[in-house]
C-alpha cells in the first residue's frame, strides 16, 4: 500500500545480511523500504550471530563486482580503500582445478575478484545502503508469518521484544538466508509445497586466521587455492585468502571421511596432506591469531519457487533463501547481487503494484541462481552419497566437457577468458562453446601442463624468509 506520507509504494525486506541489503538498494528507486533484522547489527566490521559463515573465506566474483557497482556505487571502492583488494584472475592467483591441473598465471583476462573479510564487506555495504533515507531499519525484529492469502501477500506479522504486530506493504521480499521459512509460510496461505533439491557432498570447513607471514603483508601476495577432486573421495582442499589488516584467512575443507577438525595442532598437517602441500608449506612460519572455526552447513539446497503453478502477488524470495551453495565455489554473494539487480531492472519498467509483478521478479531472480547451481552441482553430485540419485549420463558428459575446458584454459589465455566468463558469472555456460574455447580445445597449440604451483621464488621467500 502506498505510504500516505510520501505517496510512494512500500516494501518490506526480511533480513539485513548482504542479500537483504542488496534488495533494499534495488527497491529504493521505486518504494519506501522497511528492512527487518532479527539481530542487533554491529557498528563496524565485526562478527555477528546471524552470519556464522562470515568466519570462512569469502570473495565476490567479477560478475558480482559489476552488479555491486551498479546497485550500490562506491561500495567496491570503499572496500578497497579500507584494505580489500581487486584480485586479478589468474594473474594474482595460484590455483589448482578440481581435475588437479594448475592454472598458468595469465594476465590477459579482465576478470577481478573482490577479496576482503566478510565482516569488512558487510560493514561497508551496511554503511552505504542504510545511509539512504528511503530505508528504515528495524533491528531485533523477527518475521513470524506472511499476511494475506494465496492470491496476494499484504504484509508481515513481526515480533519485536514481547510485542507482536502486523506491517503492511505493497511488496515483501524474503532475503533471510538458508534458514528461510518461506516454504511453510506459503503453505500456511494455502499454496502447495515448493519443490526442493539437495546435493550434499558432506563438506566440512575449518578456518583459522593467521598473521601474514614474513613480508607478505607488504606485497600483493596471491590467493592460493587447492581445489578438491570429486573423482578422488574424500575430496580435500584449501585456500589462503590474504585480507585487510595483514592477515590470512585460511579455510580447509574435506568431504565425508576426510573432514578437517577444530584441533589447532592438526590444522597445518591437514594442509600439508592435501593433493599438493603448498598451503601447509606457506603456513609453516605463520602465527595463528585465534582458534579454528568449523562448520558443516555446506549442502547445495535449492527451492524451485519459479516453477510453482500459482504465485501470490506482493511476495518474492531472493538470495540464499532460494538456494544455498557449497561455499567452496564462492558464488553466494555474486548471486545475491545479481538477483537484486535483476529485480531493480524489472521495477524500472513495471510498477511495484502491478499485477503479476512478484511472479516475474521470482523468475528473473532464478536465472543467476540456476547458473550458480549448475556450476556447484556439476562438481558435488559426483561425491558418494551427495544425492539420492546418481549423476545422469548427460551430467557425466557435461562434467567431462568442463574438465576438458578447464584443462584447455589452464594452458591457453583465450580459453581461460571464456572459462572465467562462465565461472565469474558474467556470461552463460554457452560461452564454453565459443571459438575462444573450442578452437584451442580441438586444435591447439597447447602448452604443457604445469608440474607444480606457479609461485615465484620471491613469493615463497616472502612467506618463509
C-alpha positions in Angstrom: 0.0 0.0 0.0 1.4 3.5 -0.8 2.9 5.4 2.1 0.3 8.0 3.0 3.1 10.5 3.8 5.1 10.2 0.6 2.6 8.7 -1.9 5.2 6.1 -2.8 4.7 2.3 -2.7 6.0 0.5 0.3 8.2 -2.6 0.6 9.4 -4.9 3.4 12.7 -6.8 3.1 13.3 -9.6 5.6 16.9 -9.9 6.6 19.7 -7.3 6.6 22.6 -9.5 5.6 24.1 -9.0 2.1 21.1 -10.3 0.1 18.7 -8.1 2.1 20.9 -5.0 1.8 21.2 -5.6 -2.0 17.4 -6.0 -2.2 16.8 -2.8 -0.2 19.2 -0.9 -2.5 17.3 -2.3 -5.6 14.0 -1.1 -4.3 14.7 2.5 -3.2 14.1 4.0 -6.6 10.6 2.7 -6.5 9.4 2.3 -2.9 10.0 3.2 0.7 11.6 0.2 2.3 11.4 -1.2 5.8 14.3 -3.6 6.5 13.7 -6.2 9.2 16.6 -7.8 11.0 16.3 -10.2 14.0 19.8 -9.3 15.3 21.4 -6.1 16.5 23.8 -5.0 13.8 27.4 -4.1 14.7 28.6 -0.6 14.0 31.7 -1.7 12.2 33.5 -4.8 10.7 32.6 -7.2 13.5 31.2 -10.7 13.6 27.5 -11.2 14.3 25.4 -14.2 15.2 23.3 -14.1 12.0 26.2 -14.7 9.7 28.2 -17.5 11.2 29.7 -18.3 7.8 31.5 -15.0 7.8 34.4 -16.6 9.6 35.3 -18.5 6.4 37.0 -17.3 3.2 34.7 -15.2 1.0 35.1 -13.4 -2.3 32.9 -11.8 -4.9 33.4 -13.0 -8.5 33.8 -10.3 -11.2 30.1 -10.8 -12.3 29.1 -9.9 -8.8 31.6 -7.0 -8.6 29.8 -5.5 -11.7 26.4 -6.0 -10.0 27.5 -4.4 -6.7 29.0 -1.4 -8.5 25.7 -0.9 -10.4 23.4 -1.4 -7.3 25.4 0.5 -4.7 28.0 2.7 -6.3 31.0 3.3 -4.1 30.9 0.0 -2.1 33.7 -1.7 -4.1 35.9 1.4 -4.0 35.3 1.7 -0.2 36.2 -1.9 0.5 39.4 -1.5 -1.4 40.2 1.8 0.3 39.8 0.0 3.7 42.2 -2.8 2.8 40.3 -5.1 0.5 41.7 -6.0 -3.0 40.5 -6.4 -6.5 42.4 -9.6 -7.4 43.3 -10.4 -11.0 42.3 -13.9 -12.1 44.6 -15.7 -12.7 47.5 -13.2 -12.5 47.2 -12.8 -8.7 46.1 -16.4 -8.1 47.9 -19.7 -7.6 45.1 -22.2 -8.3 44.7 -25.9 -8.8 41.5 -27.0 -10.5 39.4 -30.0 -9.3 40.9 -32.1 -12.1 44.3 -31.4 -10.5 45.5 -29.1 -13.3 47.4 -26.0 -12.2 46.4 -22.8 -14.0 49.0 -20.6 -15.5 49.0 -17.1 -14.2 47.9 -15.4 -17.4 47.3 -11.7 -17.1 45.4 -11.1 -20.4 41.9 -11.5 -18.9 39.9 -8.7 -17.4 38.4 -10.6 -14.5 38.8 -9.2 -11.0 37.5 -10.7 -7.7 36.8 -8.5 -4.8 38.6 -10.0 -1.8 38.3 -8.9 1.9 37.0 -10.3 5.1 33.2 -10.8 5.1 33.0 -8.6 8.1 34.5 -5.7 6.2 32.4 -6.2 3.2 29.2 -6.3 5.2 30.1 -3.3 7.3 30.8 -1.2 4.1 27.7 -2.4 2.5 25.6 -1.5 5.5 27.1 1.9 5.7 26.3 2.7 2.1 22.8 1.2 1.9 21.5 2.4 5.3 22.6 6.0 4.5 19.6 6.1 2.2 16.7 7.9 3.9 14.2 5.9 2.0 15.2 2.8 4.1 14.0 2.3 7.6 15.9 -0.4 9.6 14.0 -2.3 12.4 16.5 -4.3 14.4 15.7 -7.1 16.9 12.6 -7.8 14.9 11.6 -11.3 13.8 9.3 -12.0 10.9 6.7 -14.6 12.1 4.4 -15.1 9.1 3.1 -13.6 5.9 -0.2 -11.8 6.0 -2.6 -12.2 3.1 -3.8 -15.2 1.1 -2.9 -17.4 -1.8 -3.5 -14.6 -4.2 -1.8 -11.7 -2.6 0.6 -11.1 0.3 -0.2 -7.8 2.0 2.4 -7.7 4.8 4.3 -9.5 7.6 3.5 -10.4 11.1 6.5 -9.5 13.3 7.7 -9.7 16.8 9.9 -7.0 18.5 10.7 -7.9 22.1 7.4 -9.1 23.6 5.3 -7.1 21.1 3.6 -8.7 18.1 2.3 -6.5 15.3 1.5 -6.5 11.5 3.4 -4.4 9.0 1.6 -3.9 5.6 3.4 -3.3 2.3 2.9 -3.5 -1.5 5.8 -5.9 -1.8 7.5 -8.2 0.7 10.9 -9.7 -0.1 12.3 -12.6 1.9 16.1 -12.4 2.0 16.5 -14.3 5.3 19.0 -16.8 4.0 19.3 -20.6 4.2 17.0 -20.7 7.3 14.1 -19.0 5.4 10.7 -20.1 6.5 9.1 -19.1 3.2 8.1 -22.7 2.2 6.0 -23.1 5.4 4.7 -19.5 5.1 3.4 -20.2 1.6 1.8 -23.4 2.7 0.0 -21.6 5.5 -1.5 -19.3 2.9 -2.9 -22.3 1.0 -0.2 -22.8 -1.6 1.4 -26.2 -2.4 4.8 -27.2 -1.0 7.6 -25.9 -3.2 9.8 -28.5 -4.8 13.3 -28.7 -3.2 16.5 -30.4 -4.1 19.6 -31.0 -2.0 23.1 -32.1 -3.2 25.2 -32.6 -0.2 28.8 -33.6 -0.6 29.2 -33.8 3.2 31.8 -31.0 3.2 33.1 -29.7 6.5 35.1 -26.5 6.7 37.8 -25.4 9.2 39.1 -21.8 9.2 41.9 -20.2 11.0 43.2 -16.6 10.8 46.9 -16.1 10.6 49.2 -13.1 10.7 50.6 -12.7 7.2 54.0 -14.4 7.5 57.3 -12.9 6.6 57.0 -9.8 4.4 53.8 -11.0 2.6 51.7 -8.2 4.1 53.9 -5.7 2.3 53.1 -7.2 -1.1 50.0 -8.2 -3.1 50.5 -11.8 -2.2 48.5 -14.2 -4.5 45.5 -16.1 -3.4 46.4 -19.8 -3.1 43.7 -22.3 -3.9 43.9 -26.1 -4.0 40.5 -27.4 -5.0 39.2 -30.8 -4.1 39.0 -33.6 -6.8 35.5 -35.2 -6.9 37.0 -38.2 -8.6 39.1 -39.0 -5.5 36.8 -39.1 -2.5 37.2 -37.9 0.1 37.7 -34.6 -1.6 40.0 -32.3 0.3 41.1 -28.7 -0.5 42.0 -25.3 0.9 42.5 -21.7 0.2 44.7 -18.9 1.5 42.9 -15.5 1.3 45.1 -12.5 2.1 42.8 -9.9 3.6 43.0 -6.5 5.2 44.9 -5.9 8.4 47.9 -8.0 7.4 46.0 -11.2 7.8 45.5 -14.5 6.0 42.1 -16.2 6.2 42.9 -19.9 5.7 40.0 -22.3 5.0 40.4 -26.0 4.7 37.7 -28.4 3.6 37.0 -32.1 3.3 34.1 -34.4 2.3 32.8 -37.4 4.3 35.6 -39.4 5.8 38.2 -36.7 5.2 36.9 -33.7 7.2 39.2 -31.2 8.9 38.7 -30.8 12.6 38.8 -28.0 15.1 42.1 -29.3 16.6 44.6 -26.4 16.2 47.5 -28.8 16.3 46.1 -30.7 13.3 45.4 -27.7 11.0 48.8 -27.4 9.3 49.2 -31.1 9.0 45.9 -31.3 7.2 47.0 -28.6 4.8 50.3 -30.4 4.1 48.3 -33.6 3.3 46.2 -32.0 0.5 46.8 -33.1 -3.1 49.6 -30.5 -3.1 51.2 -29.4 0.2 51.7 -25.7 -0.9 49.2 -24.3 1.6 50.8 -26.1 4.5 54.3 -25.1 3.4 53.3 -21.4 3.4 51.9 -21.7 6.9 55.0 -23.2 8.5 56.2 -19.9 10.0 52.8 -18.1 10.1 51.4 -17.0 13.5 47.8 -18.1 14.2 45.6 -15.3 15.6 42.9 -17.4 17.1 41.3 -20.8 17.3 39.9 -22.9 14.5 36.3 -22.3 13.5 34.4 -25.2 11.8 31.0 -25.6 10.1 29.1 -28.4 8.3 26.2 -26.3 6.8 27.6 -26.6 3.3 24.9 -28.5 1.3 23.7 -27.2 -2.0 20.0 -26.7 -1.4 17.6 -25.2 -3.9 13.9 -24.3 -3.8 12.2 -24.0 -7.2 9.7 -21.2 -6.4 9.7 -20.1 -10.1 8.1 -23.4 -11.0 5.0 -23.2 -8.7 1.8 -23.1 -10.8 0.4 -20.3 -8.7 2.3 -17.4 -7.1 0.9 -14.7 -4.9 1.2 -11.0 -5.8 3.3 -9.0 -3.4 5.9 -11.6 -2.4 9.4 -12.5 -3.8 12.3 -14.6 -2.4 15.9 -13.7 -3.1 19.5 -14.9 -2.3 20.2 -17.9 -0.2 16.5 -18.1 0.7 16.1 -19.5 -2.8 19.3 -21.5 -3.0 22.4 -22.0 -0.9 25.6 -23.5 -2.3 28.7 -25.3 -1.2 30.8 -22.2 -0.1 33.9 -23.5 -1.8 32.6 -22.1 -5.1 32.2 -18.6 -3.7 29.1 -17.8 -5.7 26.6 -16.8 -2.9 27.4 -13.1 -2.8 27.5 -12.8 -6.6 24.1 -14.5 -6.9 22.6 -12.2 -4.3 23.9 -9.1 -6.0 22.8 -10.3 -9.5 19.4 -11.3 -8.3 18.8 -7.9 -6.7 20.0 -6.2 -9.8 17.5 -8.2 -11.9 14.7 -7.1 -9.6 15.7 -3.4 -9.9 15.8 -3.7 -13.7 12.3 -5.1 -13.8 11.0 -2.4 -11.5 12.3 0.2 -13.8 9.7 -0.8 -16.4 6.9 -2.2 -14.1 5.2 -0.5 -11.1 5.6 -2.2 -7.7 1.8 -2.6 -7.5 1.4 -4.1 -11.0 -0.5 -7.5 -11.0 1.9 -10.4 -11.7 5.0 -8.4 -10.8 6.1 -10.7 -8.0 5.9 -13.8 -10.2 8.0 -12.0 -12.8 10.6 -11.0 -10.2 10.8 -14.6 -8.9 11.5 -15.8 -12.4 14.3 -13.3 -13.2 15.9 -13.9 -9.7 16.1 -17.6 -10.6 18.4 -17.1 -13.5 21.6 -16.3 -11.6 20.6 -19.0 -9.1 20.4 -21.6 -11.9 23.8 -20.6 -13.3 25.5 -21.0 -9.9 23.6 -24.1 -9.1 24.8 -25.9 -12.2 28.4 -24.9 -11.5 28.2 -26.2 -8.0 26.2 -29.4 -8.5 28.2 -30.2 -11.6 31.1 -31.0 -9.2 29.4 -32.0 -5.9 27.0 -34.6 -7.4 29.9 -36.9 -8.0 30.8 -37.4 -4.4 29.5 -40.6 -2.8 26.2 -40.0 -1.0 25.8 -36.5 -2.3 22.3 -37.0 -3.8 19.5 -39.5 -3.7 20.0 -40.1 -7.5 23.4 -40.6 -9.1 24.5 -38.3 -11.9 22.8 -38.9 -15.2 24.7 -39.7 -18.4 24.1 -36.1 -19.6 25.6 -34.8 -16.3 28.6 -37.1 -16.7 29.1 -35.9 -20.2 28.9 -32.2 -19.2 31.3 -32.8 -16.3 33.8 -34.4 -18.7 33.4 -31.4 -21.1 34.0 -28.9 -18.3 37.1 -30.8 -17.2 38.4 -30.6 -20.7 37.5 -26.9 -20.8 39.5 -26.3 -17.6 42.5 -28.2 -18.9 42.4 -26.0 -22.1 42.0 -22.8 -20.1 45.0 -23.8 -17.9 47.2 -23.7 -21.0 45.6 -21.1 -23.3 44.7 -17.5 -22.4 41.8 -17.2 -24.9 40.2 -20.3 -23.5 40.9 -19.1 -19.9 39.0 -15.9 -20.7 36.0 -17.9 -21.9 36.1 -20.2 -18.8 36.3 -17.2 -16.4 33.4 -15.5 -18.1 31.3 -18.5 -17.0 32.9 -19.1 -13.6 32.7 -15.4 -12.8 29.0 -15.4 -13.8 29.5 -12.7 -16.4 28.2 -14.9 -19.3 26.1 -18.1 -19.6 27.6 -21.6 -19.9 27.1 -21.5 -23.7 30.2 -19.3 -23.7 32.2 -22.5 -23.4 31.0 -23.4 -26.9 32.5 -20.3 -28.4 35.5 -20.4 -30.8 37.7 -18.9 -28.0 37.3 -22.2 -26.2 36.6 -24.8 -28.9 39.4 -23.8 -31.3 42.3 -24.2 -28.7 40.5 -27.2 -27.3 40.4 -29.1 -30.6 43.3 -27.7 -32.5 45.8 -26.2 -30.0 48.6 -25.2 -29.8 48.8 -26.4 -26.3 51.5 -25.7 -23.7 52.4 -28.5 -21.4 50.7 -28.7 -18.0 52.5 -27.1 -15.1 54.1 -29.7 -12.8 53.9 -27.5 -9.6 52.2 -24.5 -8.2 53.2 -21.3 -10.1 54.6 -19.4 -7.1 57.6 -17.4 -7.8 60.8 -17.8 -5.7 60.3 -14.3 -4.4 56.8 -15.2 -3.2 58.0 -18.3 -1.4 60.8 -16.4 0.2 58.5 -13.6 1.3 56.3 -16.2 3.2 59.2 -18.2 4.6 62.3 -15.9 4.9 
